Amino acid sequence: MKNTIATLDIGQKGIIKEFSIDEIPLKLLEMGCLPGNEVELLHTAPYKCPMYLSINGSHLAMRKEMAEYIEIELL
């Protein structure tokens, strides 16, 4: 099973791996959702959507469907 942002538990951290830029909106890339950056799951709404994340110190919300495209390496 591959680890993605969608599989994180609250408080868990990971490092973003390579991903297909075609699947990720430009807005997320501009906000630091890039390979090599650290991501931590801070909070989730019911059913884990949206997910409230910290990526390199920036806080952002992401839909679970989008988070499934971004593979990570757990820390």
N, CA, C, O and CB atoms as a CASP TS submission, in Angstrom:
PFRMAT TS
TARGET T0000
AUTHOR 0000-0000-0000
METHOD Language model
MODEL 1
PARENT N/A
ATOM      1  N   MET     1       0.839  -1.190   0.000  1.00  0.00           N
ATOM      2  CA  MET     1       0.000   0.000   0.000  1.00  0.00           C
ATOM      3  C   MET     1       0.880   1.247   0.000  1.00  0.00           C
ATOM      4  O   MET     1       1.780   1.381   0.829  1.00  0.00           O
ATOM      5  CB  MET     1      -0.952   0.002   1.219  1.00  0.00           C
ATOM      6  N   LYS     2       0.614   2.149  -0.928  1.00  0.00           N
ATOM      7  CA  LYS     2       1.420   3.368  -0.960  1.00  0.00           C
ATOM      8  C   LYS     2       0.861   4.381   0.030  1.00  0.00           C
ATOM      9  O   LYS     2      -0.345   4.444   0.268  1.00  0.00           O
ATOM     10  CB  LYS     2       1.459   3.967  -2.388  1.00  0.00           C
ATOM     11  N   ASN     3       1.759   5.166   0.597  1.00  0.00           N
ATOM     12  CA  ASN     3       1.357   6.214   1.535  1.00  0.00           C
ATOM     13  C   ASN     3       1.114   7.502   0.767  1.00  0.00           C
ATOM     14  O   ASN     3       1.941   7.926  -0.041  1.00  0.00           O
ATOM     15  CB  ASN     3       2.434   6.426   2.635  1.00  0.00           C
ATOM     16  N   THR     4      -0.021   8.112   1.027  1.00  0.00           N
ATOM     17  CA  THR     4      -0.351   9.408   0.442  1.00  0.00           C
ATOM     18  C   THR     4      -0.751  10.353   1.566  1.00  0.00           C
ATOM     19  O   THR     4      -0.899   9.933   2.713  1.00  0.00           O
ATOM     20  CB  THR     4      -1.493   9.281  -0.618  1.00  0.00           C
ATOM     21  N   ILE     5      -0.923  11.613   1.242  1.00  0.00           N
ATOM     22  CA  ILE     5      -1.390  12.563   2.252  1.00  0.00           C
ATOM     23  C   ILE     5      -2.729  12.100   2.822  1.00  0.00           C
ATOM     24  O   ILE     5      -3.000  12.305   4.005  1.00  0.00           O
ATOM     25  CB  ILE     5      -1.520  13.986   1.650  1.00  0.00           C
ATOM     26  N   ALA     6      -3.562  11.482   1.996  1.00  0.00           N
ATOM     27  CA  ALA     6      -4.879  11.014   2.444  1.00  0.00           C
ATOM     28  C   ALA     6      -4.786   9.912   3.496  1.00  0.00           C
ATOM     29  O   ALA     6      -5.747   9.694   4.235  1.00  0.00           O
ATOM     30  CB  ALA     6      -5.679  10.512   1.259  1.00  0.00           C
ATOM     31  N   THR     7      -3.660   9.216   3.583  1.00  0.00           N
ATOM     32  CA  THR     7      -3.529   8.127   4.557  1.00  0.00           C
ATOM     33  C   THR     7      -2.938   8.581   5.887  1.00  0.00           C
ATOM     34  O   THR     7      -2.824   7.774   6.810  1.00  0.00           O
ATOM     35  CB  THR     7      -2.673   7.030   3.982  1.00  0.00           C
ATOM     36  N   LEU     8      -2.561   9.851   6.007  1.00  0.00           N
ATOM     37  CA  LEU     8      -1.996  10.354   7.260  1.00  0.00           C
ATOM     38  C   LEU     8      -3.038  10.352   8.375  1.00  0.00           C
ATOM     39  O   LEU     8      -4.225  10.572   8.134  1.00  0.00           O
ATOM     40  CB  LEU     8      -1.441  11.769   7.064  1.00  0.00           C
ATOM     41  N   ASP     9      -2.573  10.099   9.598  1.00  0.00           N
ATOM     42  CA  ASP     9      -3.391  10.263  10.790  1.00  0.00           C
ATOM     43  C   ASP     9      -3.053  11.625  11.389  1.00  0.00           C
ATOM     44  O   ASP     9      -1.994  12.183  11.103  1.00  0.00           O
ATOM     45  CB  ASP     9      -3.148   9.100  11.824  1.00  0.00           C
ATOM     46  N   ILE    10      -3.939  12.157  12.212  1.00  0.00           N
ATOM     47  CA  ILE    10      -3.704  13.469  12.826  1.00  0.00           C
ATOM     48  C   ILE    10      -2.388  13.437  13.601  1.00  0.00           C
ATOM     49  O   ILE    10      -2.147  12.536  14.405  1.00  0.00           O
ATOM     50  CB  ILE    10      -4.886  13.866  13.766  1.00  0.00           C
ATOM     51  N   GLY    11      -1.545  14.435  13.346  1.00  0.00           N
ATOM     52  CA  GLY    11      -0.241  14.545  13.991  1.00  0.00           C
ATOM     53  C   GLY    11       0.879  13.825  13.254  1.00  0.00           C
ATOM     54  O   GLY    11       2.050  14.010  13.584  1.00  0.00           O
ATOM     55  N   GLN    12       0.548  13.026  12.284  1.00  0.00           N
ATOM     56  CA  GLN    12       1.553  12.269  11.532  1.00  0.00           C
ATOM     57  C   GLN    12       2.184  13.159  10.462  1.00  0.00           C
ATOM     58  O   GLN    12       1.529  14.037   9.900  1.00  0.00           O
ATOM     59  CB  GLN    12       0.921  11.009  10.884  1.00  0.00           C
ATOM     60  N   LYS    13       3.465  12.914  10.192  1.00  0.00           N
ATOM     61  CA  LYS    13       4.216  13.716   9.221  1.00  0.00           C
ATOM     62  C   LYS    13       4.791  12.836   8.127  1.00  0.00           C
ATOM     63  O   LYS    13       4.975  11.631   8.299  1.00  0.00           O
ATOM     64  CB  LYS    13       5.340  14.494   9.916  1.00  0.00           C
ATOM     65  N   GLY    14       5.070  13.469   6.998  1.00  0.00           N
ATOM     66  CA  GLY    14       5.704  12.786   5.887  1.00  0.00           C
ATOM     67  C   GLY    14       6.413  13.780   4.992  1.00  0.00           C
ATOM     68  O   GLY    14       6.261  14.993   5.139  1.00  0.00           O
ATOM     69  N   ILE    15       7.183  13.252   4.069  1.00  0.00           N
ATOM     70  CA  ILE    15       7.883  14.064   3.068  1.00  0.00           C
ATOM     71  C   ILE    15       7.224  13.778   1.724  1.00  0.00           C
ATOM     72  O   ILE    15       7.038  12.619   1.354  1.00  0.00           O
ATOM     73  CB  ILE    15       9.440  13.748   3.031  1.00  0.00           C
ATOM     74  N   ILE    16       6.877  14.819   1.004  1.00  0.00           N
ATOM     75  CA  ILE    16       6.228  14.667  -0.295  1.00  0.00           C
ATOM     76  C   ILE    16       7.229  14.090  -1.288  1.00  0.00           C
ATOM     77  O   ILE    16       8.349  14.581  -1.426  1.00  0.00           O
ATOM     78  CB  ILE    16       5.667  16.024  -0.802  1.00  0.00           C
ATOM     79  N   LYS    17       6.793  13.025  -1.984  1.00  0.00           N
ATOM     80  CA  LYS    17       7.608  12.405  -3.030  1.00  0.00           C
ATOM     81  C   LYS    17       7.230  13.018  -4.370  1.00  0.00           C
ATOM     82  O   LYS    17       6.388  13.913  -4.445  1.00  0.00           O
ATOM     83  CB  LYS    17       7.418  10.855  -3.054  1.00  0.00           C
ATOM     84  N   GLU    18       7.859  12.526  -5.413  1.00  0.00           N
ATOM     85  CA  GLU    18       7.531  12.972  -6.769  1.00  0.00           C
ATOM     86  C   GLU    18       6.076  12.641  -7.099  1.00  0.00           C
ATOM     87  O   GLU    18       5.545  11.644  -6.611  1.00  0.00           O
ATOM     88  CB  GLU    18       8.478  12.317  -7.803  1.00  0.00           C
ATOM     89  N   PHE    19       5.436  13.457  -7.911  1.00  0.00           N
ATOM     90  CA  PHE    19       4.071  13.200  -8.349  1.00  0.00           C
ATOM     91  C   PHE    19       3.860  13.821  -9.712  1.00  0.00           C
ATOM     92  O   PHE    19       4.678  14.612 -10.180  1.00  0.00           O
ATOM     93  CB  PHE    19       3.048  13.749  -7.335  1.00  0.00           C
ATOM     94  N   SER    20       2.766  13.462 -10.341  1.00  0.00           N
ATOM     95  CA  SER    20       2.429  13.993 -11.653  1.00  0.00           C
ATOM     96  C   SER    20       1.851  15.396 -11.499  1.00  0.00           C
ATOM     97  O   SER    20       0.801  15.571 -10.880  1.00  0.00           O
ATOM     98  CB  SER    20       1.431  13.064 -12.384  1.00  0.00           C
ATOM     99  N   ILE    21       2.517  16.377 -12.050  1.00  0.00           N
ATOM    100  CA  ILE    21       2.057  17.762 -11.946  1.00  0.00           C
ATOM    101  C   ILE    21       0.716  17.944 -12.634  1.00  0.00           C
ATOM    102  O   ILE    21      -0.029  18.865 -12.297  1.00  0.00           O
ATOM    103  CB  ILE    21       3.087  18.715 -12.549  1.00  0.00           C
ATOM    104  N   ASP    22       0.397  17.088 -13.586  1.00  0.00           N
ATOM    105  CA  ASP    22      -0.884  17.188 -14.292  1.00  0.00           C
ATOM    106  C   ASP    22      -2.069  16.968 -13.358  1.00  0.00           C
ATOM    107  O   ASP    22      -3.165  17.458 -13.631  1.00  0.00           O
ATOM    108  CB  ASP    22      -0.934  16.179 -15.429  1.00  0.00           C
ATOM    109  N   GLU    23      -1.869  16.241 -12.264  1.00  0.00           N
ATOM    110  CA  GLU    23      -2.959  15.919 -11.341  1.00  0.00           C
ATOM    111  C   GLU    23      -3.152  16.981 -10.254  1.00  0.00           C
ATOM    112  O   GLU    23      -4.201  17.012  -9.610  1.00  0.00           O
ATOM    113  CB  GLU    23      -2.699  14.576 -10.695  1.00  0.00           C
ATOM    114  N   ILE    24      -2.171  17.839 -10.042  1.00  0.00           N
ATOM    115  CA  ILE    24      -2.181  18.779  -8.924  1.00  0.00           C
ATOM    116  C   ILE    24      -2.439  20.198  -9.425  1.00  0.00           C
ATOM    117  O   ILE    24      -1.759  20.659 -10.342  1.00  0.00           O
ATOM    118  CB  ILE    24      -0.848  18.717  -8.151  1.00  0.00           C
ATOM    119  N   PRO    25      -3.418  20.902  -8.831  1.00  0.00           N
ATOM    120  CA  PRO    25      -3.674  22.285  -9.251  1.00  0.00           C
ATOM    121  C   PRO    25      -2.486  23.202  -8.959  1.00  0.00           C
ATOM    122  O   PRO    25      -1.778  23.020  -7.969  1.00  0.00           O
ATOM    123  CB  PRO    25      -4.920  22.823  -8.553  1.00  0.00           C
ATOM    124  N   LEU    26      -2.281  24.168  -9.816  1.00  0.00           N
ATOM    125  CA  LEU    26      -1.184  25.122  -9.674  1.00  0.00           C
ATOM    126  C   LEU    26      -1.218  25.814  -8.312  1.00  0.00           C
ATOM    127  O   LEU    26      -0.165  26.091  -7.737  1.00  0.00           O
ATOM    128  CB  LEU    26      -1.242  26.163 -10.790  1.00  0.00           C
ATOM    129  N   LYS    27      -2.398  26.092  -7.793  1.00  0.00           N
ATOM    130  CA  LYS    27      -2.532  26.781  -6.498  1.00  0.00           C
ATOM    131  C   LYS    27      -1.821  25.999  -5.389  1.00  0.00           C
ATOM    132  O   LYS    27      -1.147  26.596  -4.549  1.00  0.00           O
ATOM    133  CB  LYS    27      -4.027  26.971  -6.137  1.00  0.00           C
ATOM    134  N   LEU    28      -1.964  24.672  -5.381  1.00  0.00           N
ATOM    135  CA  LEU    28      -1.295  23.870  -4.350  1.00  0.00           C
ATOM    136  C   LEU    28       0.215  23.905  -4.513  1.00  0.00           C
ATOM    137  O   LEU    28       0.945  23.950  -3.523  1.00  0.00           O
ATOM    138  CB  LEU    28      -1.786  22.425  -4.395  1.00  0.00           C
ATOM    139  N   LEU    29       0.687  23.885  -5.740  1.00  0.00           N
ATOM    140  CA  LEU    29       2.128  23.976  -5.984  1.00  0.00           C
ATOM    141  C   LEU    29       2.668  25.308  -5.485  1.00  0.00           C
ATOM    142  O   LEU    29       3.737  25.358  -4.877  1.00  0.00           O
ATOM    143  CB  LEU    29       2.439  23.802  -7.482  1.00  0.00           C
ATOM    144  N   GLU    30       1.939  26.383  -5.739  1.00  0.00           N
ATOM    145  CA  GLU    30       2.359  27.714  -5.302  1.00  0.00           C
ATOM    146  C   GLU    30       2.385  27.835  -3.783  1.00  0.00           C
ATOM    147  O   GLU    30       3.145  28.633  -3.234  1.00  0.00           O
ATOM    148  CB  GLU    30       1.438  28.769  -5.884  1.00  0.00           C
ATOM    149  N   MET    31       1.556  27.047  -3.106  1.00  0.00           N
ATOM    150  CA  MET    31       1.489  27.098  -1.640  1.00  0.00           C
ATOM    151  C   MET    31       2.492  26.154  -0.985  1.00  0.00           C
ATOM    152  O   MET    31       2.450  25.967   0.231  1.00  0.00           O
ATOM    153  CB  MET    31       0.084  26.756  -1.168  1.00  0.00           C
ATOM    154  N   GLY    32       3.392  25.556  -1.764  1.00  0.00           N
ATOM    155  CA  GLY    32       4.473  24.755  -1.208  1.00  0.00           C
ATOM    156  C   GLY    32       4.280  23.260  -1.261  1.00  0.00           C
ATOM    157  O   GLY    32       5.078  22.521  -0.685  1.00  0.00           O
ATOM    158  N   CYS    33       3.259  22.794  -1.926  1.00  0.00           N
ATOM    159  CA  CYS    33       3.007  21.355  -2.047  1.00  0.00           C
ATOM    160  C   CYS    33       3.929  20.804  -3.134  1.00  0.00           C
ATOM    161  O   CYS    33       3.489  20.497  -4.242  1.00  0.00           O
ATOM    162  CB  CYS    33       1.494  21.060  -2.383  1.00  0.00           C
ATOM    163  N   LEU    34       5.205  20.684  -2.798  1.00  0.00           N
ATOM    164  CA  LEU    34       6.241  20.292  -3.760  1.00  0.00           C
ATOM    165  C   LEU    34       7.048  19.117  -3.219  1.00  0.00           C
ATOM    166  O   LEU    34       7.158  18.953  -2.004  1.00  0.00           O
ATOM    167  CB  LEU    34       7.175  21.483  -4.074  1.00  0.00           C
ATOM    168  N   PRO    35       7.604  18.311  -4.090  1.00  0.00           N
ATOM    169  CA  PRO    35       8.444  17.193  -3.646  1.00  0.00           C
ATOM    170  C   PRO    35       9.570  17.671  -2.728  1.00  0.00           C
ATOM    171  O   PRO    35      10.211  18.691  -2.984  1.00  0.00           O
ATOM    172  CB  PRO    35       9.034  16.458  -4.857  1.00  0.00           C
ATOM    173  N   GLY    36       9.794  16.911  -1.654  1.00  0.00           N
ATOM    174  CA  GLY    36      10.843  17.240  -0.687  1.00  0.00           C
ATOM    175  C   GLY    36      10.344  18.030   0.502  1.00  0.00           C
ATOM    176  O   GLY    36      11.040  18.122   1.513  1.00  0.00           O
ATOM    177  N   ASN    37       9.153  18.605   0.410  1.00  0.00           N
ATOM    178  CA  ASN    37       8.614  19.390   1.517  1.00  0.00           C
ATOM    179  C   ASN    37       7.918  18.487   2.532  1.00  0.00           C
ATOM    180  O   ASN    37       7.348  17.451   2.187  1.00  0.00           O
ATOM    181  CB  ASN    37       7.637  20.455   0.996  1.00  0.00           C
ATOM    182  N   GLU    38       7.984  18.912   3.793  1.00  0.00           N
ATOM    183  CA  GLU    38       7.357  18.157   4.880  1.00  0.00           C
ATOM    184  C   GLU    38       5.885  18.530   4.996  1.00  0.00           C
ATOM    185  O   GLU    38       5.519  19.700   4.881  1.00  0.00           O
ATOM    186  CB  GLU    38       8.084  18.417   6.217  1.00  0.00           C
ATOM    187  N   VAL    39       5.044  17.522   5.226  1.00  0.00           N
ATOM    188  CA  VAL    39       3.610  17.730   5.396  1.00  0.00           C
ATOM    189  C   VAL    39       3.164  17.068   6.698  1.00  0.00           C
ATOM    190  O   VAL    39       3.608  15.968   7.026  1.00  0.00           O
ATOM    191  CB  VAL    39       2.814  17.162   4.181  1.00  0.00           C
ATOM    192  N   GLU    40       2.283  17.748   7.438  1.00  0.00           N
ATOM    193  CA  GLU    40       1.723  17.206   8.678  1.00  0.00           C
ATOM    194  C   GLU    40       0.218  17.401   8.653  1.00  0.00           C
ATOM    195  O   GLU    40      -0.270  18.470   8.285  1.00  0.00           O
ATOM    196  CB  GLU    40       2.352  17.889   9.935  1.00  0.00           C
ATOM    197  N   LEU    41      -0.517  16.370   9.044  1.00  0.00           N
ATOM    198  CA  LEU    41      -1.971  16.475   9.141  1.00  0.00           C
ATOM    199  C   LEU    41      -2.311  17.056  10.506  1.00  0.00           C
ATOM    200  O   LEU    41      -2.009  16.455  11.537  1.00  0.00           O
ATOM    201  CB  LEU    41      -2.664  15.084   8.930  1.00  0.00           C
ATOM    202  N   LEU    42      -2.942  18.232  10.508  1.00  0.00           N
ATOM    203  CA  LEU    42      -3.286  18.918  11.745  1.00  0.00           C
ATOM    204  C   LEU    42      -4.693  18.586  12.227  1.00  0.00           C
ATOM    205  O   LEU    42      -4.920  18.426  13.426  1.00  0.00           O
ATOM    206  CB  LEU    42      -3.151  20.404  11.558  1.00  0.00           C
ATOM    207  N   HIS    43      -5.644  18.483  11.289  1.00  0.00           N
ATOM    208  CA  HIS    43      -7.047  18.298  11.663  1.00  0.00           C
ATOM    209  C   HIS    43      -7.821  17.845  10.431  1.00  0.00           C
ATOM    210  O   HIS    43      -7.400  18.088   9.300  1.00  0.00           O
ATOM    211  CB  HIS    43      -7.656  19.613  12.256  1.00  0.00           C
ATOM    212  N   THR    44      -8.946  17.191  10.654  1.00  0.00           N
ATOM    213  CA  THR    44      -9.815  16.823   9.538  1.00  0.00           C
ATOM    214  C   THR    44     -11.264  17.147   9.888  1.00  0.00           C
ATOM    215  O   THR    44     -11.652  17.175  11.056  1.00  0.00           O
ATOM    216  CB  THR    44      -9.661  15.320   9.190  1.00  0.00           C
ATOM    217  N   ALA    45     -12.032  17.384   8.866  1.00  0.00           N
ATOM    218  CA  ALA    45     -13.477  17.508   9.017  1.00  0.00           C
ATOM    219  C   ALA    45     -14.047  16.085   9.026  1.00  0.00           C
ATOM    220  O   ALA    45     -13.302  15.133   8.795  1.00  0.00           O
ATOM    221  CB  ALA    45     -14.116  18.390   7.858  1.00  0.00           C
ATOM    222  N   PRO    46     -15.334  15.922   9.284  1.00  0.00           N
ATOM    223  CA  PRO    46     -15.915  14.578   9.231  1.00  0.00           C
ATOM    224  C   PRO    46     -15.627  13.900   7.890  1.00  0.00           C
ATOM    225  O   PRO    46     -15.618  14.546   6.843  1.00  0.00           O
ATOM    226  CB  PRO    46     -17.428  14.645   9.471  1.00  0.00           C
ATOM    227  N   TYR    47     -15.398  12.611   7.942  1.00  0.00           N
ATOM    228  CA  TYR    47     -15.079  11.786   6.760  1.00  0.00           C
ATOM    229  C   TYR    47     -13.745  12.178   6.124  1.00  0.00           C
ATOM    230  O   TYR    47     -13.513  11.890   4.949  1.00  0.00           O
ATOM    231  CB  TYR    47     -16.194  11.906   5.718  1.00  0.00           C
ATOM    232  N   LYS    48     -12.869  12.829   6.886  1.00  0.00           N
ATOM    233  CA  LYS    48     -11.520  13.233   6.451  1.00  0.00           C
ATOM    234  C   LYS    48     -11.533  14.162   5.236  1.00  0.00           C
ATOM    235  O   LYS    48     -10.586  14.156   4.450  1.00  0.00           O
ATOM    236  CB  LYS    48     -10.697  12.003   6.127  1.00  0.00           C
ATOM    237  N   CYS    49     -12.573  14.945   5.076  1.00  0.00           N
ATOM    238  CA  CYS    49     -12.627  15.868   3.946  1.00  0.00           C
ATOM    239  C   CYS    49     -13.335  17.145   4.362  1.00  0.00           C
ATOM    240  O   CYS    49     -14.492  17.081   4.777  1.00  0.00           O
ATOM    241  CB  CYS    49     -13.338  15.223   2.739  1.00  0.00           C
ATOM    242  N   PRO    50     -12.697  18.296   4.269  1.00  0.00           N
ATOM    243  CA  PRO    50     -11.303  18.483   3.851  1.00  0.00           C
ATOM    244  C   PRO    50     -10.322  18.152   4.971  1.00  0.00           C
ATOM    245  O   PRO    50     -10.692  17.956   6.128  1.00  0.00           O
ATOM    246  CB  PRO    50     -11.084  19.918   3.383  1.00  0.00           C
ATOM    247  N   MET    51      -9.054  18.099   4.570  1.00  0.00           N
ATOM    248  CA  MET    51      -7.959  17.847   5.496  1.00  0.00           C
ATOM    249  C   MET    51      -7.225  19.165   5.714  1.00  0.00           C
ATOM    250  O   MET    51      -6.948  19.888   4.757  1.00  0.00           O
ATOM    251  CB  MET    51      -6.991  16.734   4.956  1.00  0.00           C
ATOM    252  N   TYR    52      -6.906  19.481   6.976  1.00  0.00           N
ATOM    253  CA  TYR    52      -6.187  20.706   7.301  1.00  0.00           C
ATOM    254  C   TYR    52      -4.726  20.341   7.542  1.00  0.00           C
ATOM    255  O   TYR    52      -4.412  19.590   8.465  1.00  0.00           O
ATOM    256  CB  TYR    52      -6.809  21.422   8.552  1.00  0.00           C
ATOM    257  N   LEU    53      -3.838  20.873   6.709  1.00  0.00           N
ATOM    258  CA  LEU    53      -2.437  20.460   6.676  1.00  0.00           C
ATOM    259  C   LEU    53      -1.476  21.606   6.961  1.00  0.00           C
ATOM    260  O   LEU    53      -1.799  22.779   6.774  1.00  0.00           O
ATOM    261  CB  LEU    53      -2.114  19.858   5.336  1.00  0.00           C
ATOM    262  N   SER    54      -0.296  21.235   7.416  1.00  0.00           N
ATOM    263  CA  SER    54       0.834  22.150   7.487  1.00  0.00           C
ATOM    264  C   SER    54       1.868  21.631   6.498  1.00  0.00           C
ATOM    265  O   SER    54       2.354  20.507   6.627  1.00  0.00           O
ATOM    266  CB  SER    54       1.422  22.256   8.956  1.00  0.00           C
ATOM    267  N   ILE    55       2.200  22.453   5.515  1.00  0.00           N
ATOM    268  CA  ILE    55       3.217  22.076   4.530  1.00  0.00           C
ATOM    269  C   ILE    55       4.311  23.137   4.571  1.00  0.00           C
ATOM    270  O   ILE    55       4.105  24.281   4.166  1.00  0.00           O
ATOM    271  CB  ILE    55       2.604  21.940   3.079  1.00  0.00           C
ATOM    272  N   ASN    56       5.481  22.733   5.072  1.00  0.00           N
ATOM    273  CA  ASN    56       6.611  23.659   5.249  1.00  0.00           C
ATOM    274  C   ASN    56       6.210  24.925   5.997  1.00  0.00           C
ATOM    275  O   ASN    56       6.658  26.020   5.655  1.00  0.00           O
ATOM    276  CB  ASN    56       7.197  24.034   3.894  1.00  0.00           C
ATOM    277  N   GLY    57       5.367  24.778   7.015  1.00  0.00           N
ATOM    278  CA  GLY    57       4.968  25.924   7.844  1.00  0.00           C
ATOM    279  C   GLY    57       3.757  26.671   7.344  1.00  0.00           C
ATOM    280  O   GLY    57       3.227  27.511   8.072  1.00  0.00           O
ATOM    281  N   SER    58       3.295  26.408   6.140  1.00  0.00           N
ATOM    282  CA  SER    58       2.078  27.042   5.619  1.00  0.00           C
ATOM    283  C   SER    58       0.886  26.130   5.906  1.00  0.00           C
ATOM    284  O   SER    58       0.977  24.913   5.747  1.00  0.00           O
ATOM    285  CB  SER    58       2.201  27.328   4.081  1.00  0.00           C
ATOM    286  N   HIS    59      -0.214  26.715   6.324  1.00  0.00           N
ATOM    287  CA  HIS    59      -1.415  25.938   6.599  1.00  0.00           C
ATOM    288  C   HIS    59      -2.361  26.037   5.417  1.00  0.00           C
ATOM    289  O   HIS    59      -2.593  27.118   4.875  1.00  0.00           O
ATOM    290  CB  HIS    59      -2.105  26.421   7.891  1.00  0.00           C
ATOM    291  N   LEU    60      -2.910  24.881   5.023  1.00  0.00           N
ATOM    292  CA  LEU    60      -3.873  24.877   3.935  1.00  0.00           C
ATOM    293  C   LEU    60      -4.828  23.708   4.094  1.00  0.00           C
ATOM    294  O   LEU    60      -4.530  22.723   4.769  1.00  0.00           O
ATOM    295  CB  LEU    60      -3.163  24.813   2.576  1.00  0.00           C
ATOM    296  N   ALA    61      -5.984  23.840   3.455  1.00  0.00           N
ATOM    297  CA  ALA    61      -6.977  22.775   3.440  1.00  0.00           C
ATOM    298  C   ALA    61      -6.945  22.113   2.072  1.00  0.00           C
ATOM    299  O   ALA    61      -6.750  22.767   1.047  1.00  0.00           O
ATOM    300  CB  ALA    61      -8.403  23.319   3.769  1.00  0.00           C
ATOM    301  N   MET    62      -7.144  20.790   2.082  1.00  0.00           N
ATOM    302  CA  MET    62      -7.100  20.041   0.835  1.00  0.00           C
ATOM    303  C   MET    62      -8.185  18.966   0.866  1.00  0.00           C
ATOM    304  O   MET    62      -8.410  18.325   1.893  1.00  0.00           O
ATOM    305  CB  MET    62      -5.693  19.410   0.612  1.00  0.00           C
ATOM    306  N   ARG    63      -8.842  18.782  -0.254  1.00  0.00           N
ATOM    307  CA  ARG    63      -9.838  17.720  -0.360  1.00  0.00           C
ATOM    308  C   ARG    63      -9.152  16.360  -0.340  1.00  0.00           C
ATOM    309  O   ARG    63      -8.043  16.208  -0.852  1.00  0.00           O
ATOM    310  CB  ARG    63     -10.679  17.882  -1.645  1.00  0.00           C
ATOM    311  N   LYS    64      -9.811  15.380   0.249  1.00  0.00           N
ATOM    312  CA  LYS    64      -9.246  14.036   0.346  1.00  0.00           C
ATOM    313  C   LYS    64      -8.944  13.464  -1.038  1.00  0.00           C
ATOM    314  O   LYS    64      -7.933  12.784  -1.215  1.00  0.00           O
ATOM    315  CB  LYS    64     -10.205  13.109   1.103  1.00  0.00           C
ATOM    316  N   GLU    65      -9.796  13.728  -2.009  1.00  0.00           N
ATOM    317  CA  GLU    65      -9.586  13.211  -3.365  1.00  0.00           C
ATOM    318  C   GLU    65      -8.261  13.713  -3.946  1.00  0.00           C
ATOM    319  O   GLU    65      -7.561  12.966  -4.630  1.00  0.00           O
ATOM    320  CB  GLU    65     -10.754  13.622  -4.280  1.00  0.00           C
ATOM    321  N   MET    66      -7.920  14.963  -3.680  1.00  0.00           N
ATOM    322  CA  MET    66      -6.656  15.523  -4.172  1.00  0.00           C
ATOM    323  C   MET    66      -5.484  14.940  -3.383  1.00  0.00           C
ATOM    324  O   MET    66      -4.433  14.647  -3.953  1.00  0.00           O
ATOM    325  CB  MET    66      -6.662  17.072  -4.066  1.00  0.00           C
ATOM    326  N   ALA    67      -5.664  14.774  -2.085  1.00  0.00           N
ATOM    327  CA  ALA    67      -4.600  14.247  -1.215  1.00  0.00           C
ATOM    328  C   ALA    67      -4.194  12.836  -1.619  1.00  0.00           C
ATOM    329  O   ALA    67      -3.061  12.425  -1.371  1.00  0.00           O
ATOM    330  CB  ALA    67      -5.055  14.255   0.248  1.00  0.00           C
ATOM    331  N   GLU    68      -5.103  12.090  -2.238  1.00  0.00           N
ATOM    332  CA  GLU    68      -4.797  10.720  -2.662  1.00  0.00           C
ATOM    333  C   GLU    68      -3.799  10.685  -3.821  1.00  0.00           C
ATOM    334  O   GLU    68      -3.182   9.648  -4.062  1.00  0.00           O
ATOM    335  CB  GLU    68      -6.079  10.001  -3.067  1.00  0.00           C
ATOM    336  N   TYR    69      -3.630  11.779  -4.533  1.00  0.00           N
ATOM    337  CA  TYR    69      -2.678  11.840  -5.649  1.00  0.00           C
ATOM    338  C   TYR    69      -1.249  12.110  -5.203  1.00  0.00           C
ATOM    339  O   TYR    69      -0.315  11.888  -5.974  1.00  0.00           O
ATOM    340  CB  TYR    69      -3.101  12.906  -6.622  1.00  0.00           C
ATOM    341  N   ILE    70      -1.057  12.585  -3.970  1.00  0.00           N
ATOM    342  CA  ILE    70       0.262  13.030  -3.528  1.00  0.00           C
ATOM    343  C   ILE    70       0.892  11.989  -2.623  1.00  0.00           C
ATOM    344  O   ILE    70       0.510  11.837  -1.463  1.00  0.00           O
ATOM    345  CB  ILE    70       0.167  14.380  -2.802  1.00  0.00           C
ATOM    346  N   GLU    71       1.857  11.278  -3.170  1.00  0.00           N
ATOM    347  CA  GLU    71       2.534  10.214  -2.421  1.00  0.00           C
ATOM    348  C   GLU    71       3.559  10.818  -1.476  1.00  0.00           C
ATOM    349  O   GLU    71       4.223  11.803  -1.799  1.00  0.00           O
ATOM    350  CB  GLU    71       3.212   9.208  -3.380  1.00  0.00           C
ATOM    351  N   ILE    72       3.676  10.202  -0.294  1.00  0.00           N
ATOM    352  CA  ILE    72       4.622  10.683   0.728  1.00  0.00           C
ATOM    353  C   ILE    72       5.450   9.530   1.261  1.00  0.00           C
ATOM    354  O   ILE    72       5.120   8.359   1.077  1.00  0.00           O
ATOM    355  CB  ILE    72       3.875  11.379   1.888  1.00  0.00           C
ATOM    356  N   GLU    73       6.537   9.897   1.927  1.00  0.00           N
ATOM    357  CA  GLU    73       7.338   8.966   2.701  1.00  0.00           C
ATOM    358  C   GLU    73       7.133   9.347   4.158  1.00  0.00           C
ATOM    359  O   GLU    73       7.419  10.481   4.543  1.00  0.00           O
ATOM    360  CB  GLU    73       8.866   9.003   2.287  1.00  0.00           C
ATOM    361  N   LEU    74       6.643   8.423   4.975  1.00  0.00           N
ATOM    362  CA  LEU    74       6.360   8.717   6.378  1.00  0.00           C
ATOM    363  C   LEU    74       7.625   9.003   7.161  1.00  0.00           C
ATOM    364  O   LEU    74       8.677   8.419   6.903  1.00  0.00           O
ATOM    365  CB  LEU    74       5.617   7.566   7.015  1.00  0.00           C
ATOM    366  N   LEU    75       7.510   9.914   8.124  1.00  0.00           N
ATOM    367  CA  LEU    75       8.633  10.219   9.024  1.00  0.00           C
ATOM    368  C   LEU    75       8.466   9.475  10.329  1.00  0.00           C
ATOM    369  O   LEU    75       9.306   9.596  11.221  1.00  0.00           O
ATOM    370  CB  LEU    75       8.740  11.737   9.287  1.00  0.00           C
TER
END
